[in-house]
């Protein structure tokens, strides 16, 4: 689902069952995995890789060439300047991992 005033630029790929919410920007060459949600006003720079089942909170910014792995939640207003491993909870500016799941199924 792509909501009003969202922008998906050239050579970007969006997976199945994603939400690109209002005013979100998916820049050039990005990939967004299945079941991911970019909330209102989220912006991801060029060549960003978003894994499956990732949630970016309202007004999240992700710098270019960053990888956010699967099953990750990024809190509203966070600024991501480093790669984020799977199963993480990230908040702040700059984004800081505050929790990871130790057990994976």
HELIX and SHEET records of a PDB file:
SHEET    1   A 5 UNK A   7  UNK A   8  0                                        
SHEET    2   A 5 UNK A  25  UNK A  26  1                                        
SHEET    3   A 5 UNK A  43  UNK A  44  1                                        
SHEET    4   A 5 UNK A  61  UNK A  62  1                                        
SHEET    5   A 5 UNK A  79  UNK A  80  1                                        
SHEET    1   B 4 UNK A  13  UNK A  14  0                                        
SHEET    2   B 4 UNK A  31  UNK A  32  1                                        
SHEET    3   B 4 UNK A  49  UNK A  50  1                                        
SHEET    4   B 4 UNK A  67  UNK A  68  1                                        
SHEET    1   C 6 UNK A  19  UNK A  20  0                                        
SHEET    2   C 6 UNK A  37  UNK A  38  1                                        
SHEET    3   C 6 UNK A  55  UNK A  56  1                                        
SHEET    4   C 6 UNK A  73  UNK A  74  1                                        
SHEET    5   C 6 UNK A  88  UNK A  91  1                                        
SHEET    6   C 6 UNK A  96  UNK A 100 -1                                        
END                                                                             
